[in-house]
């Protein structure tokens, strides 16, 4: 499988998937289909486009901060149906990966025994009320139940995980209305702060799609030979097939790192994570990635400290203006792009750093852009791109963090 991923694009009839033609046909169609059109707006995928067709029935929306469905569930489906329907809508977001409701960890991060939920009990109580009419008070529960990650000291647990800790909290809505959208600006010296940047040239780097940045953790559905999922220390290691050394990702020349000073007091973030960048490229099309990282200082168990991914996402530049229609870039021309990560609820503890990594690949979580502007999944050429991120008063690139008071 990894050999075929190294040789993308995926061409029909050239792999063992030809023996499963239905799946092969679906995969090829999905990878070829970039425009946000009828294919992606199908009722089986897109709740928002078909909200009028959905029955007005009680719905319990279930996902997690490291779940592959976190954004559709929390940021799209739940708020849309709350506004459109009269029946009770409930949301629970735990510190878990896809299918990990009964786990107290996600990847390398351990959140404590309270993090796991008795998921079948939750299901039974919900269905008893709405399918059997049993008066068990479920409709009086808080509309939103969140697990707030953080509070731990990053010691190594007996299972070898990193103790992040956290606690459950009830909310009236998602995202929390009292969270303040706070800009953290990137600066040429690698700083991330609330002050506007000064007049400095953009930071430039080379993106070679044949040597993409390895994906270490994130919101993926299944874990196998492709990549680890959930929260992971952003350090390459020998067992990862995408890594060619054991350096941290921050040591790569094609990863731009911007971080705060060690925090003087805890900072809680709860809500949508949105990055607004000013960028340019020598290529007609390329990618820009963003990753929010929680940086722990060194301790006895982890002498080099810990750098845990919180959220990440990507924008393919041809879709910078519209998801429905691709427009190639003018090489060298500065333009704005918006990258929305998966949502999060997390406390950055005192002494930790808030970090934002910017690059152009995160593979194999996302396929690497060949930088040629050819149709998706049909390229036969590759090009090295010189990409740039701007940070000056006219182009104040930043991340908007929903900071809780």
C-alpha positions as CSV (number, residue, x, y, z in Angstrom):
1,X,0.0,0.0,0.0
2,X,2.8,2.4,0.9
3,X,4.4,1.8,-2.5
4,X,1.3,2.9,-4.3
5,X,1.0,6.0,-2.1
6,X,4.5,7.0,-2.9
7,X,3.6,6.8,-6.5
8,X,0.4,8.9,-6.5
9,X,-1.7,9.7,-8.5
10,X,-3.8,6.6,-8.2
11,X,-4.6,5.2,-11.7
12,X,-7.4,2.6,-12.2
13,X,-6.4,-0.9,-13.1
14,X,-2.8,-0.6,-11.9
15,X,-3.1,-1.9,-8.3
16,X,-4.7,-4.9,-6.5
17,X,-7.8,-2.7,-6.1
18,X,-8.8,-3.7,-9.6
19,X,-10.0,-6.9,-8.0
20,X,-12.5,-4.8,-6.0
21,X,-13.9,-2.7,-8.9
22,X,-16.7,-1.0,-7.0
23,X,-14.3,0.4,-4.4
24,X,-11.7,1.3,-7.0
25,X,-14.3,3.2,-9.0
26,X,-15.5,5.1,-6.0
27,X,-11.9,5.9,-5.0
28,X,-10.9,7.2,-8.4
29,X,-14.0,9.3,-8.7
30,X,-13.5,10.9,-5.3
31,X,-9.9,11.6,-5.8
32,X,-10.6,13.2,-9.3
33,X,-13.4,15.3,-7.9
34,X,-12.1,18.6,-6.5
35,X,-15.0,21.0,-7.1
36,X,-17.6,21.2,-4.4
37,X,-20.5,20.2,-6.7
38,X,-23.3,17.6,-6.7
39,X,-20.9,14.8,-6.0
40,X,-20.0,16.2,-2.6
41,X,-23.3,17.8,-1.9
42,X,-25.0,14.4,-2.0
43,X,-27.5,13.9,0.9
44,X,-25.4,11.0,2.1
45,X,-22.5,13.4,2.8
46,X,-23.8,16.9,3.2
47,X,-26.3,17.6,5.9
48,X,-26.2,21.4,5.5
49,X,-27.3,21.3,1.8
50,X,-30.2,19.0,2.6
51,X,-31.3,20.2,6.0
52,X,-34.9,20.8,4.8
53,X,-35.2,17.1,3.9
54,X,-34.1,15.8,7.3
55,X,-36.9,14.7,9.6
56,X,-37.5,16.6,12.7
57,X,-36.5,14.0,15.2
58,X,-34.3,14.0,18.3
59,X,-30.6,13.6,17.4
60,X,-27.5,12.9,19.5
61,X,-24.4,14.1,17.7
62,X,-21.3,12.2,18.8
63,X,-17.7,12.8,17.9
64,X,-14.3,13.7,19.4
65,X,-11.5,16.2,19.1
66,X,-9.3,13.7,17.2
67,X,-12.2,12.1,15.3
68,X,-12.2,12.3,11.5
69,X,-15.8,13.5,11.7
70,X,-15.2,16.3,14.3
71,X,-15.8,19.2,11.9
72,X,-18.9,17.9,10.2
73,X,-20.5,16.9,13.5
74,X,-19.6,19.8,15.7
75,X,-19.2,22.8,13.3
76,X,-21.8,21.9,10.6
77,X,-24.4,19.3,11.5
78,X,-25.2,20.1,15.1
79,X,-25.6,23.9,14.8
80,X,-27.5,23.6,11.5
81,X,-30.0,21.2,12.9
82,X,-30.4,23.2,16.2
83,X,-31.5,26.2,14.2
84,X,-33.6,24.3,11.7
85,X,-35.5,21.8,13.9
86,X,-37.6,21.8,17.0
87,X,-36.7,18.3,18.3
88,X,-33.9,18.1,20.9
89,X,-30.4,18.1,19.5
90,X,-27.5,17.1,21.8
91,X,-23.7,17.1,21.2
92,X,-21.0,15.3,23.0
93,X,-17.3,15.8,22.1
94,X,-14.8,13.6,23.8
95,X,-11.0,13.4,23.7
96,X,-11.0,10.5,21.3
97,X,-10.3,9.2,17.8
98,X,-12.9,7.7,15.5
99,X,-14.7,4.9,17.3
100,X,-12.8,5.4,20.6
101,X,-15.7,6.4,22.8
102,X,-14.7,4.0,25.6
103,X,-11.0,4.9,25.5
104,X,-9.3,7.3,27.9
105,X,-6.6,8.1,25.3
106,X,-6.1,9.3,21.8
107,X,-2.8,8.3,20.2
108,X,0.0,9.0,22.6
109,X,-2.1,11.3,24.9
110,X,-3.7,10.0,28.0
111,X,-6.6,12.0,29.4
112,X,-7.4,10.1,32.6
113,X,-10.1,7.5,33.5
114,X,-12.9,10.0,33.5
115,X,-12.3,10.6,29.8
116,X,-13.9,7.3,28.8
117,X,-17.6,7.1,28.6
118,X,-20.0,4.2,29.0
119,X,-21.2,4.7,25.4
120,X,-23.8,1.9,25.4
121,X,-25.4,3.3,28.5
122,X,-25.6,6.7,26.8
123,X,-27.2,5.1,23.7
124,X,-29.7,3.1,25.7
125,X,-30.9,6.1,27.8
126,X,-31.4,8.1,24.6
127,X,-33.3,5.4,22.8
128,X,-35.3,4.5,25.8
129,X,-36.6,8.1,26.0
130,X,-37.4,8.7,22.3
131,X,-38.2,5.1,21.0
132,X,-40.0,3.7,24.1
133,X,-41.3,6.9,25.8
134,X,-39.6,6.2,29.1
135,X,-39.4,9.4,31.2
136,X,-35.8,9.3,32.2
137,X,-35.0,13.1,32.1
138,X,-32.7,12.9,29.1
139,X,-34.3,16.0,27.6
140,X,-33.2,18.0,30.6
141,X,-29.5,17.3,30.1
142,X,-27.3,20.1,29.0
143,X,-27.4,20.5,25.2
144,X,-23.6,20.2,24.9
145,X,-21.1,18.1,26.8
146,X,-17.4,18.7,26.2
147,X,-14.2,17.2,27.4
148,X,-11.7,20.0,28.1
149,X,-8.3,18.6,27.4
150,X,-5.3,19.7,29.5
151,X,-4.3,20.2,33.1
152,X,-1.8,17.3,33.1
153,X,1.9,17.5,33.6
154,X,3.0,15.4,30.7
155,X,4.5,12.6,32.8
156,X,4.8,9.1,31.2
157,X,2.0,6.8,32.2
158,X,2.7,3.1,33.0
159,X,1.4,2.4,29.4
160,X,4.0,4.7,28.0
161,X,1.6,7.5,27.1
162,X,1.8,11.2,27.8
163,X,-0.5,12.4,30.6
164,X,-2.5,15.4,29.3
165,X,-5.5,15.1,31.7
166,X,-8.7,17.0,31.4
167,X,-12.3,17.1,32.6
168,X,-15.9,17.1,31.3
169,X,-18.0,20.3,31.2
170,X,-21.6,21.1,30.2
171,X,-22.3,24.0,27.9
172,X,-25.4,25.6,26.5
173,X,-24.2,25.9,22.9
174,X,-21.4,25.1,20.5
175,X,-19.2,26.9,20.0
176,X,-19.3,28.6,23.4
177,X,-20.6,32.1,22.9
178,X,-18.4,33.6,25.6
179,X,-15.2,32.5,23.8
180,X,-13.4,35.6,22.3
181,X,-11.9,35.3,18.8
182,X,-8.4,36.4,19.5
183,X,-5.8,36.9,16.8
184,X,-2.2,35.6,17.3
185,X,0.0,37.0,14.6
186,X,3.1,35.4,13.1
187,X,6.3,37.3,13.0
188,X,9.5,36.9,11.0
189,X,11.5,35.9,14.0
190,X,9.3,32.9,14.7
191,X,7.2,34.6,17.3
192,X,3.5,34.2,17.7
193,X,1.9,37.0,19.7
194,X,-1.1,39.3,19.9
195,X,0.9,42.3,18.5
196,X,0.8,43.1,14.8
197,X,3.9,42.3,12.8
198,X,6.3,44.9,11.7
199,X,7.4,45.5,8.1
200,X,9.5,42.5,7.2
201,X,10.0,40.4,4.0
202,X,8.0,37.2,3.7
203,X,9.5,33.9,4.8
204,X,10.2,31.7,1.8
205,X,10.7,28.0,1.7
206,X,11.0,25.2,-0.9
207,X,8.3,22.6,-1.2
208,X,9.3,19.4,-2.9
209,X,6.2,17.1,-3.3
210,X,8.5,14.1,-3.7
211,X,9.7,14.7,-0.1
212,X,6.6,15.8,1.8
213,X,6.3,16.5,5.5
214,X,5.3,13.3,7.3
215,X,1.9,13.3,8.9
216,X,2.3,12.3,12.6
217,X,-1.1,12.1,14.2
218,X,-4.3,13.8,13.4
219,X,-8.0,13.3,12.7
220,X,-8.0,10.1,10.6
221,X,-10.5,7.2,10.8
222,X,-8.2,4.2,11.0
223,X,-4.7,3.4,12.1
224,X,-2.5,0.9,10.3
225,X,0.5,1.1,8.1
226,X,-0.2,4.6,6.8
227,X,0.1,6.9,9.8
228,X,-0.5,7.1,13.5
229,X,-3.6,8.9,14.6
230,X,-4.7,11.1,17.4
231,X,-2.3,13.2,19.5
232,X,1.3,12.5,18.8
233,X,4.7,14.0,19.7
234,X,5.7,15.7,16.5
235,X,9.0,13.8,16.2
236,X,9.9,11.5,13.4
237,X,10.8,8.0,14.3
238,X,12.2,5.0,12.5
239,X,9.0,2.9,12.4
240,X,7.2,5.6,10.4
241,X,7.6,4.9,6.7
242,X,7.3,8.5,5.7
243,X,10.2,9.6,7.9
244,X,13.7,9.6,6.6
245,X,15.4,10.5,9.9
246,X,14.5,11.0,13.6
247,X,14.4,14.7,13.8
248,X,11.4,16.7,15.0
249,X,9.2,18.1,12.2
250,X,10.1,21.6,13.4
251,X,13.7,21.0,12.3
252,X,12.7,20.7,8.6
253,X,13.4,23.7,6.4
254,X,9.9,23.4,4.8
255,X,8.1,23.7,8.2
256,X,7.7,27.3,9.4
257,X,7.4,27.4,13.2
258,X,5.8,30.3,15.1
259,X,5.3,30.0,18.9
260,X,4.5,32.2,21.9
261,X,6.8,32.7,24.8
262,X,6.1,30.3,27.7
263,X,2.7,31.2,29.0
264,X,2.6,33.1,32.3
265,X,-0.9,31.8,33.1
266,X,-3.2,29.1,31.6
267,X,-5.0,29.9,28.3
268,X,-8.2,27.9,27.5
269,X,-9.2,27.5,23.9
270,X,-12.7,26.2,22.9
271,X,-14.3,26.5,19.5
272,X,-13.3,26.8,15.9
273,X,-9.7,27.2,14.9
274,X,-9.2,29.4,11.9
275,X,-5.9,30.5,10.2
276,X,-5.8,33.4,7.8
277,X,-2.6,33.6,5.8
278,X,-1.2,35.8,3.0
279,X,0.8,33.6,0.7
280,X,2.4,33.4,-2.7
281,X,4.0,30.7,-4.8
282,X,6.2,30.2,-7.9
283,X,3.7,27.5,-8.9
284,X,0.2,27.8,-10.5
285,X,-1.1,25.6,-7.8
286,X,0.2,24.4,-4.4
287,X,-0.9,23.6,-0.9
288,X,-0.6,25.4,2.4
289,X,-1.0,23.5,5.7
290,X,-1.5,24.7,9.2
291,X,-1.1,22.8,12.5
292,X,-1.7,23.9,16.0
293,X,0.7,22.4,18.5
294,X,0.8,22.3,22.3
295,X,4.5,22.5,23.4
296,X,5.4,21.1,26.9
297,X,8.7,22.0,28.5
298,X,11.2,19.3,29.3
299,X,10.6,17.1,32.2
300,X,12.2,13.9,33.8
301,X,10.2,11.5,31.5
302,X,10.6,13.6,28.4
303,X,14.0,15.5,28.5
304,X,13.4,17.1,25.1
305,X,9.9,18.2,26.0
306,X,6.7,17.2,24.2
307,X,5.1,18.7,21.1
308,X,1.5,17.5,20.7
309,X,-0.6,18.2,17.7
310,X,-4.0,19.8,18.6
311,X,-5.5,20.3,15.2
312,X,-4.5,20.7,11.5
313,X,-5.9,21.3,8.1
314,X,-5.0,22.3,4.5
315,X,-6.0,24.5,1.6
316,X,-5.4,23.7,-2.0
317,X,-4.5,27.1,-3.5
318,X,-6.7,26.6,-6.6
319,X,-9.7,26.6,-4.2
320,X,-8.6,29.6,-2.2
321,X,-11.4,31.8,-3.5
322,X,-14.2,29.2,-3.9
323,X,-14.6,25.5,-3.1
324,X,-17.0,25.2,-6.1
325,X,-14.6,26.5,-8.8
326,X,-10.9,26.1,-9.2
327,X,-8.8,29.1,-10.1
328,X,-5.0,28.8,-10.7
329,X,-2.7,31.2,-9.0
330,X,-0.6,33.9,-10.6
331,X,3.0,33.0,-9.7
332,X,4.6,35.4,-7.3
333,X,1.3,37.3,-6.5
334,X,0.4,37.6,-2.9
335,X,-3.1,36.5,-2.0
336,X,-5.1,35.6,1.1
337,X,-6.1,32.0,2.1
338,X,-8.2,30.7,5.0
339,X,-7.5,27.3,6.6
340,X,-10.0,26.0,9.2
341,X,-8.7,23.2,11.4
342,X,-10.9,20.7,13.3
343,X,-12.4,22.3,16.5
344,X,-10.8,21.8,19.9
345,X,-11.3,22.3,23.6
346,X,-8.0,22.6,25.4
347,X,-6.2,24.3,28.3
348,X,-2.7,25.4,27.6
349,X,-1.1,25.3,31.0
350,X,1.3,27.8,32.5
351,X,4.8,27.4,31.1
352,X,3.6,25.8,27.9
353,X,3.8,27.4,24.4
354,X,1.1,27.9,21.8
355,X,2.7,27.0,18.4
356,X,1.5,27.3,14.8
357,X,3.3,25.3,12.1
358,X,2.9,26.3,8.5
359,X,4.0,24.2,5.6
360,X,2.8,22.8,2.2
361,X,2.3,19.1,2.9
362,X,1.1,16.7,5.6
363,X,1.4,13.3,4.0
364,X,-0.3,10.8,3.8
365,X,-3.1,12.6,5.7
366,X,-3.4,14.7,2.6
367,X,-2.0,13.9,-0.8
368,X,1.0,16.0,-1.9
369,X,0.3,18.7,-4.5
370,X,2.5,18.2,-7.6
371,X,2.5,22.0,-8.0
372,X,1.7,21.8,-11.7
373,X,-1.9,22.8,-11.9
374,X,-2.9,19.6,-13.7
375,X,-6.3,18.0,-13.1
376,X,-6.6,16.3,-9.7
377,X,-5.2,12.7,-9.5
378,X,-4.3,12.9,-13.2
379,X,-0.9,14.6,-13.1
380,X,2.2,13.1,-14.7
381,X,4.6,15.9,-13.8
382,X,6.1,17.2,-10.6
383,X,7.5,20.6,-9.8
384,X,9.4,22.1,-6.9
385,X,7.6,25.3,-5.6
386,X,9.1,28.3,-3.8
387,X,6.3,29.2,-1.4
388,X,6.1,32.3,0.8
389,X,4.2,33.3,3.9
390,X,3.8,37.1,4.5
391,X,3.9,38.8,7.9
392,X,3.8,42.5,7.7
393,X,1.2,45.3,8.5
394,X,-0.4,45.0,5.1
395,X,-0.4,41.2,5.2
396,X,-0.9,40.2,8.9
397,X,-1.1,36.4,8.8
398,X,-2.5,35.0,12.0
399,X,-4.5,32.3,13.7
400,X,-7.8,33.2,15.4
401,X,-8.1,31.3,18.7
402,X,-11.4,31.2,20.6
403,X,-10.0,32.1,24.0
404,X,-12.3,31.5,27.0
405,X,-12.6,34.2,29.6
